[in-house]
Amino acid sequence: MRFLQIFLFGSMLAVLSNCSKPSDNGSGPTTPPVTTITPTNLVITPTVSTDNTGTVSFTATATSATSYSYTFGDGGSTTVASGSTGYKYAASGTYTVTVVAKSVTGQTISQSITVKVTVNLSLVWSDEFNTPGPPDTTKWGYNIGNGGNGWGNNELEYYTNRTTNAVVVDSALNIIAQKENYMGFNYTSARLLSSGKFSFKYGYVEVRAQLPAGAGSWPGIWTLGNDFSTVGWPACGEIDIAEETANTPNVIYGTLHYIGNNPGSTTTVQNTQTAFHLYQLEWSPTQISILVDNVVYFTYANSNTTPFNQDFFMILNVAVGGTFGGTVDPNYTSGTMKIDYVRVYN
């Protein structure tokens, strides 16, 4: 009996010994290395539509890629598995398109190309000022008063909605700044704005205007971002299509304003106060250009980090004095900006 117990005990030891882990110097079993796959040979082929609608078809191919992420250069983006996608640009321009191809193991390769697209513009809003009398109230509203501190510029006028300050005569809008005692101020004028009636994002603006004479007059043809009432200025963004101070006649200013930045330029134009000229804006997701008489004198590289990618509304006004208008001539009686038309294309 004892022999049997010893035999069984020995047999169990042998079994346990055979089931123990093989000697591996304490490192345990090894795990096979993971194979990484990196895409190669990324090629992007764009096909720009010939109908000038801004439509582009893209095809991207890469060895070992399982997905393709596109950024289209105007803030738009998408990810597709096939590598093929279409995109429609809102405005003419040259855009940088970047594609990132990714493999099943997460490795990537990227490539960038540029595409130039043309978008035919159509007239989306205008005022030809052909109806005599007050400005069209379906298109224009008014700022009234002095804004508490001269609209932030120490301006001297009180803005009204009277036809003595804004009226259509001889197929032109006349904005008239004049010297008179009114509501405790020594000057009156008008500031018309399309806020709440019309706004636009990107496109082309053309205003044919004759600017006012009289040292102290400060005419403006400009735009503000629609979120002005919520974020304030300059966070909303401002695009000055044309400004002039009558103290320095024939010098036209085109300027952008946003937080911490005021890029712009000037150009000299003859007879601004005695002849009509074209004051123009070209605006896209990638570029803002300001022109006079079809000549570009200021260009700015727009991007999705600026406020210039939302709807803006139009403003037309003549200020008196202020930080930019400067000293008012003691003999100043009035200054009139005449606007033949305002046209917005998109």
C-alpha positions as CSV (number, residue, x, y, z in Angstrom):
1,M,0.0,0.0,0.0
2,R,2.8,2.4,0.9
3,F,4.5,1.5,-2.3
4,L,1.4,2.4,-4.3
5,Q,1.2,5.8,-2.5
6,I,4.8,6.5,-3.2
7,F,4.3,5.6,-6.8
8,L,1.3,7.8,-7.3
9,F,3.0,10.7,-5.5
10,G,6.0,10.4,-7.8
11,S,3.8,10.2,-10.9
12,M,2.0,13.4,-9.9
13,L,5.3,15.2,-9.5
14,A,6.3,14.1,-12.9
15,V,3.1,15.4,-14.4
16,L,3.4,18.7,-12.6
17,S,7.0,19.0,-13.7
18,N,6.0,18.4,-17.3
19,C,3.3,21.1,-17.1
20,S,5.6,23.9,-15.9
21,K,6.6,26.8,-18.2
22,P,9.7,26.2,-20.3
23,S,12.7,28.1,-19.4
24,D,12.6,31.6,-20.9
25,N,15.1,33.5,-18.8
26,G,12.2,35.1,-16.9
27,S,11.0,37.1,-19.9
28,G,7.8,35.1,-20.6
29,P,6.4,34.4,-24.0
30,T,7.2,37.0,-26.7
31,T,4.5,38.9,-28.7
32,P,5.0,39.2,-32.4
33,P,5.8,42.8,-33.5
34,V,2.8,44.8,-35.0
35,T,3.3,45.6,-38.7
36,T,2.7,49.3,-39.4
37,I,1.5,50.3,-42.9
38,T,2.4,53.7,-44.2
39,P,0.6,55.0,-47.3
40,T,2.7,56.0,-50.3
41,N,2.4,57.5,-53.7
42,L,-0.4,60.0,-52.9
43,V,-1.7,61.7,-56.0
44,I,-4.5,64.3,-56.1
45,T,-6.3,65.0,-59.4
46,P,-8.8,68.0,-59.5
47,T,-11.3,68.5,-62.3
48,V,-12.6,72.1,-62.4
49,S,-16.1,72.5,-63.9
50,T,-16.1,74.6,-67.0
51,D,-19.5,76.1,-66.3
52,N,-18.0,78.7,-63.8
53,T,-20.2,77.4,-61.0
54,G,-17.2,76.9,-58.7
55,T,-17.7,73.1,-58.7
56,V,-14.6,70.9,-58.5
57,S,-14.3,67.1,-58.6
58,F,-11.4,65.6,-56.7
59,T,-9.8,62.1,-56.9
60,A,-7.1,61.1,-54.5
61,T,-5.2,57.7,-54.7
62,A,-2.5,56.3,-52.5
63,T,-1.0,52.9,-52.0
64,S,-2.3,51.2,-48.8
65,A,-4.7,54.1,-47.9
66,T,-8.1,53.3,-46.4
67,S,-9.4,56.9,-46.0
68,Y,-8.7,60.4,-47.3
69,S,-9.3,63.7,-45.4
70,Y,-9.7,66.8,-47.5
71,T,-9.5,70.5,-46.5
72,F,-10.5,72.7,-49.4
73,G,-8.8,76.0,-48.5
74,D,-12.0,78.0,-47.7
75,G,-12.8,76.4,-44.4
76,G,-14.6,73.4,-45.8
77,S,-13.5,69.8,-45.2
78,T,-14.6,66.2,-45.6
79,T,-13.3,62.6,-45.1
80,V,-14.1,59.8,-47.6
81,A,-13.0,56.2,-48.0
82,S,-12.9,56.1,-51.7
83,G,-10.7,59.2,-52.2
84,S,-13.2,60.8,-54.6
85,T,-15.4,63.7,-53.7
86,G,-16.9,66.9,-55.1
87,Y,-16.9,70.4,-53.7
88,K,-18.5,73.8,-54.7
89,Y,-16.7,77.0,-53.9
90,A,-18.7,80.1,-53.2
91,A,-16.4,82.6,-54.7
92,S,-13.7,82.9,-57.4
93,G,-10.2,82.4,-56.2
94,T,-7.1,80.2,-56.0
95,Y,-7.4,77.7,-53.1
96,T,-4.9,75.4,-51.5
97,V,-6.4,71.9,-51.1
98,T,-4.7,69.4,-48.7
99,V,-5.4,65.7,-48.6
100,V,-4.3,63.4,-45.8
101,A,-4.3,59.7,-46.7
102,K,-4.5,57.3,-43.8
103,S,-3.8,53.5,-43.6
104,V,-5.6,50.9,-41.5
105,T,-2.9,51.1,-38.8
106,G,-3.2,54.9,-38.6
107,Q,-0.1,56.1,-40.5
108,T,-0.6,59.0,-42.8
109,I,0.8,60.8,-45.8
110,S,-0.3,64.3,-47.0
111,Q,-0.1,66.3,-50.1
112,S,-1.3,69.8,-51.1
113,I,-2.3,71.3,-54.5
114,T,-3.8,74.6,-55.6
115,V,-6.9,74.9,-57.7
116,K,-8.2,78.1,-59.4
117,V,-11.9,78.4,-59.8
118,T,-14.2,81.0,-61.4
119,V,-17.6,81.7,-60.1
120,N,-19.9,83.7,-62.3
121,L,-21.4,86.5,-60.2
122,S,-25.0,87.5,-60.3
123,L,-26.6,90.7,-58.9
124,V,-28.1,89.8,-55.6
125,W,-29.0,93.3,-54.2
126,S,-28.8,96.9,-55.4
127,D,-30.2,100.3,-55.1
128,E,-30.2,102.5,-58.2
129,F,-31.7,105.5,-56.4
130,N,-34.1,106.2,-59.2
131,T,-37.1,107.2,-57.1
132,P,-37.1,110.8,-55.8
133,G,-37.7,111.4,-52.2
134,P,-36.7,109.5,-49.0
135,P,-34.4,106.5,-49.4
136,D,-36.1,103.1,-49.9
137,T,-37.1,101.9,-46.4
138,T,-37.2,98.3,-47.6
139,K,-33.5,98.6,-48.2
140,W,-32.2,101.1,-45.7
141,G,-32.6,102.0,-42.0
142,Y,-30.9,104.8,-40.0
143,N,-28.7,105.3,-37.1
144,I,-30.1,108.2,-35.1
145,G,-28.2,110.5,-32.7
146,N,-24.6,110.9,-31.8
147,G,-23.9,107.5,-30.3
148,G,-23.0,108.9,-26.9
149,N,-19.4,109.7,-27.7
150,G,-19.6,110.6,-31.4
151,W,-19.9,106.9,-32.4
152,G,-16.6,106.1,-30.7
153,N,-14.8,108.7,-32.9
154,N,-15.7,112.0,-31.2
155,E,-17.8,113.0,-34.3
156,L,-19.6,116.3,-34.0
157,E,-22.8,115.5,-36.0
158,Y,-26.3,114.3,-34.9
159,Y,-27.6,111.7,-37.4
160,T,-31.2,112.0,-38.4
161,N,-33.7,110.3,-40.8
162,R,-34.9,113.6,-42.3
163,T,-34.9,114.3,-46.0
164,T,-32.8,117.4,-45.3
165,N,-30.0,114.9,-44.5
166,A,-30.8,112.0,-46.8
167,V,-32.8,112.3,-50.0
168,V,-32.8,110.9,-53.6
169,V,-32.5,113.7,-56.1
170,D,-31.7,113.4,-59.9
171,S,-31.2,109.6,-59.6
172,A,-28.6,109.8,-56.8
173,L,-28.8,109.4,-53.1
174,N,-27.6,112.7,-51.4
175,I,-26.3,112.3,-47.9
176,I,-26.0,115.9,-46.6
177,A,-24.0,117.0,-43.6
178,Q,-24.8,120.5,-42.6
179,K,-24.1,123.1,-40.0
180,E,-27.2,123.7,-37.9
181,N,-28.3,123.7,-34.2
182,Y,-30.2,120.5,-33.7
183,M,-30.8,118.4,-30.6
184,G,-27.9,120.2,-28.8
185,F,-25.4,119.6,-31.6
186,N,-24.0,122.0,-34.2
187,Y,-24.1,119.7,-37.2
188,T,-26.5,117.1,-38.7
189,S,-26.0,114.3,-41.2
190,A,-27.3,110.8,-42.0
191,R,-26.0,107.3,-41.6
192,L,-27.9,104.7,-43.7
193,L,-27.5,101.0,-43.1
194,S,-28.9,97.8,-44.5
195,S,-28.8,95.9,-41.2
196,G,-31.9,93.7,-40.8
197,K,-32.8,94.3,-44.4
198,F,-29.9,92.9,-46.4
199,S,-26.5,91.3,-45.6
200,F,-24.1,89.2,-47.6
201,K,-21.1,86.9,-47.3
202,Y,-18.4,87.1,-50.0
203,G,-18.8,88.5,-53.5
204,Y,-18.3,91.8,-55.2
205,V,-19.5,95.3,-54.2
206,E,-19.5,98.4,-56.5
207,V,-20.5,101.8,-55.4
208,R,-20.4,104.8,-57.8
209,A,-20.1,107.9,-55.7
210,Q,-19.0,111.5,-55.6
211,L,-17.5,112.5,-52.2
212,P,-18.2,115.7,-50.2
213,A,-16.1,118.8,-50.0
214,G,-15.7,121.0,-47.0
215,A,-12.9,120.6,-44.5
216,G,-14.2,118.4,-41.7
217,S,-16.4,116.2,-43.9
218,W,-15.7,112.5,-43.4
219,P,-17.6,110.2,-45.9
220,G,-17.7,106.5,-45.5
221,I,-18.7,103.5,-47.7
222,W,-18.3,100.5,-45.5
223,T,-19.6,97.3,-43.9
224,L,-20.0,95.7,-40.5
225,G,-20.4,92.0,-39.4
226,N,-23.9,90.9,-38.6
227,D,-22.9,90.0,-35.1
228,F,-22.1,93.6,-34.2
229,S,-25.0,93.8,-31.7
230,T,-23.8,90.7,-29.7
231,V,-19.9,90.8,-29.9
232,G,-19.4,94.5,-30.5
233,W,-16.7,96.3,-32.4
234,P,-14.1,95.4,-33.5
235,A,-14.8,91.7,-32.9
236,C,-17.5,91.8,-35.5
237,G,-15.1,92.9,-38.2
238,E,-15.3,96.0,-40.4
239,I,-14.5,96.5,-44.1
240,D,-14.0,100.1,-45.2
241,I,-14.5,100.1,-48.9
242,A,-13.8,103.9,-49.1
243,E,-13.1,106.7,-46.7
244,E,-11.8,110.2,-47.3
245,T,-11.3,113.2,-45.1
246,A,-12.0,116.5,-46.9
247,N,-9.0,117.9,-45.1
248,T,-6.8,115.7,-47.4
249,P,-8.9,115.4,-50.6
250,N,-8.3,112.8,-53.2
251,V,-6.7,110.4,-50.8
252,I,-8.9,107.3,-50.5
253,Y,-8.5,104.8,-47.6
254,G,-9.4,101.1,-47.7
255,T,-9.1,99.5,-44.3
256,L,-10.0,96.3,-42.4
257,H,-10.7,96.4,-38.6
258,Y,-10.8,93.5,-36.2
259,I,-9.3,92.8,-32.8
260,G,-5.7,93.9,-32.7
261,N,-5.5,94.6,-36.4
262,N,-6.1,97.4,-38.8
263,P,-4.5,96.5,-42.1
264,G,-5.2,98.8,-45.1
265,S,-3.8,101.1,-47.7
266,T,-4.4,104.4,-49.5
267,T,-4.6,105.5,-53.1
268,T,-4.7,108.9,-54.7
269,V,-7.6,109.6,-57.1
270,Q,-8.2,112.8,-58.9
271,N,-11.4,114.9,-58.5
272,T,-13.1,112.8,-55.9
273,Q,-15.2,115.7,-54.8
274,T,-16.3,116.9,-58.3
275,A,-16.6,113.6,-60.2
276,F,-18.1,110.1,-59.7
277,H,-15.7,107.2,-59.2
278,L,-16.2,103.4,-58.6
279,Y,-15.4,102.2,-55.1
280,Q,-15.2,98.5,-55.1
281,L,-14.7,95.4,-52.9
282,E,-13.8,91.8,-53.9
283,W,-14.2,89.4,-51.0
284,S,-13.6,85.7,-50.8
285,P,-12.7,83.2,-48.1
286,T,-9.0,83.5,-49.1
287,Q,-8.7,87.1,-50.2
288,I,-10.1,90.6,-49.7
289,S,-9.2,93.3,-52.3
290,I,-10.2,96.9,-52.3
291,L,-10.3,98.9,-55.6
292,V,-11.0,102.3,-57.1
293,D,-12.0,102.5,-60.7
294,N,-11.1,98.8,-61.2
295,V,-7.6,99.2,-59.9
296,V,-6.6,97.2,-56.8
297,Y,-4.7,99.1,-54.2
298,F,-5.1,96.9,-51.2
299,T,-5.1,93.1,-50.9
300,Y,-5.4,91.0,-47.7
301,A,-5.1,87.3,-47.2
302,N,-8.3,86.2,-45.6
303,S,-8.5,83.0,-43.5
304,N,-10.8,81.2,-41.1
305,T,-9.1,83.0,-38.1
306,T,-10.6,86.4,-39.0
307,P,-14.2,87.6,-38.6
308,F,-14.5,88.1,-42.4
309,N,-16.3,84.9,-43.0
310,Q,-19.8,85.8,-42.0
311,D,-22.6,88.0,-43.3
312,F,-21.9,91.8,-43.4
313,F,-24.3,94.7,-43.9
314,M,-23.7,98.0,-45.8
315,I,-23.3,101.4,-44.3
316,L,-23.3,104.8,-46.0
317,N,-22.6,108.0,-44.1
318,V,-21.0,111.4,-43.8
319,A,-19.5,112.3,-40.5
320,V,-18.3,115.7,-39.4
321,G,-15.0,116.2,-37.6
322,G,-13.9,113.5,-35.2
323,T,-10.6,111.6,-34.8
324,F,-10.4,111.0,-38.5
325,G,-12.4,113.9,-40.0
326,G,-10.2,116.3,-38.3
327,T,-10.6,120.1,-37.8
328,V,-13.8,121.6,-39.2
329,D,-13.5,124.7,-41.3
330,P,-15.1,127.6,-39.3
331,N,-16.8,128.5,-42.6
332,Y,-18.2,125.0,-43.1
333,T,-21.9,125.0,-44.1
334,S,-22.5,121.6,-45.7
335,G,-20.9,118.7,-47.5
336,T,-22.8,116.2,-49.7
337,M,-21.9,112.7,-50.8
338,K,-23.8,111.7,-53.9
339,I,-24.2,108.0,-54.6
340,D,-25.4,106.9,-58.1
341,Y,-25.9,103.3,-57.1
342,V,-24.9,100.4,-54.8
343,R,-24.6,97.0,-56.3
344,V,-23.7,93.7,-54.6
345,Y,-22.9,90.6,-56.6
346,N,-22.5,87.0,-55.4
